[in-house]
Every structure is written in structure tokens, then in C-alpha cells.
């Protein structure tokens, strides 16, 4: 087993955040653009490449906002992700030279059906993964500091759900 690094972009314009729109058997779900680091590239290079693949736009990477671990055996998708261990780095990012043309992602993820700007205050109404990150993005927009290292986030909500 190995631990996979993943870089994620938190792209905010005004009061909205850009997410990839995905679809599975339960309907639509949303993810922060980004993905796995490849051998020989820095985490920032990985994020620039992944954003081009998933949103079709060049990004400028800013502050590292959060680090989240995903230890699959602890989560709601443990049956499929039991052996997954991923460390995710969430960076505040912005689109460079945004074009109004309909730029297509160059290599979207398998479940990806598009991209969507969502009002940050509406995030709790959407199926966004990781779920708990929604509240930290809202706090960030409101100028409230949050911890950088978030740990194996969603584990506590998972435990609460089954230990009532």
C-alpha cells in the first residue's frame, strides 16, 4: 500500500466557488478541481495540470489553506475505498486570463459532466465532497481562520452517524 498525494484548487470569484460537477447513481455531486500528483512533479505542478484537465483553465496557485487526509476504511465508501489513503492539499487559486469562450476540460474525470460556479453560502445545499470542507470555505469567505491540518475529515461525522 502507498499514500497518494492530491492537489486541490479552491477557486473563488466574488461569493462563488468553482467545482467540478459529477454524476453517479445517486445523482450529481461536486468536487474541488484537482487530483493526484505524478512522479517527478511538484504538488503545485500537479494542481496546474489537473485544473487544465478538469476545468480547461490555467490557474495561479496561492496560499495553502488546508491539508486533509482521506483514510478510506474510515468513511462511508469504505467498501470500495478500504485500502485508499490520500493526503489532499487545498490551495486558494485563481484563474489566469479567464476566457469567456466555452473551454472544454482536456481530460475530465470519469464521472465529470461539467463545471459549475456555486454560491459559497449555498454549499450546504449541495452534495460536495469532502462534506466537512464546506463549512471551512464559508468561514474563509467570512474572514474566519481555520486550522490548516484537518486530519481524516468526515470521520467524526461518520462515527456520530452510527454511534447515536
C-alpha positions, 0 to 999 in steps of 0.5 A, a space after each residue: 500500500 502507498 499514500 497518494 498525494 492530491 492537489 486541490 484548487 479552491 477557486 473563488 470569484 466574488 461569493 462563488 466557488 468553482 467545482 467540478 460537477 459529477 454524476 453517479 447513481 445517486 445523482 450529481 455531486 461536486 468536487 474541488 478541481 484537482 487530483 493526484 500528483 505524478 512522479 517527478 512533479 511538484 504538488 503545485 505542478 500537479 494542481 496546474 495540470 489537473 485544473 487544465 484537465 478538469 476545468 480547461 483553465 490555467 490557474 495561479 496557485 496561492 496560499 495553502 489553506 488546508 491539508 486533509 487526509 482521506 483514510 478510506 476504511 474510515 468513511 462511508 465508501 469504505 467498501 470500495 475505498 478500504 485500502 485508499 489513503 490520500 493526503 489532499 492539499 487545498 490551495 486558494 487559486 485563481 484563474 489566469 486570463 479567464 476566457 469567456 469562450 466555452 473551454 472544454 476540460 482536456 481530460 475530465 474525470 470519469 464521472 465529470 459532466 461539467 463545471 459549475 460556479 456555486 454560491 459559497 453560502 449555498 454549499 450546504 445545499 449541495 452534495 460536495 465532497 469532502 462534506 466537512 470542507 464546506 463549512 471551512 470555505 464559508 468561514 474563509 469567505 467570512 474572514 474566519 481562520 481555520 486550522 490548516 491540518 484537518 486530519 481524516 475529515 468526515 470521520 467524526 461525522 461518520 462515527 456520530 452517524 452510527 454511534 447515536 
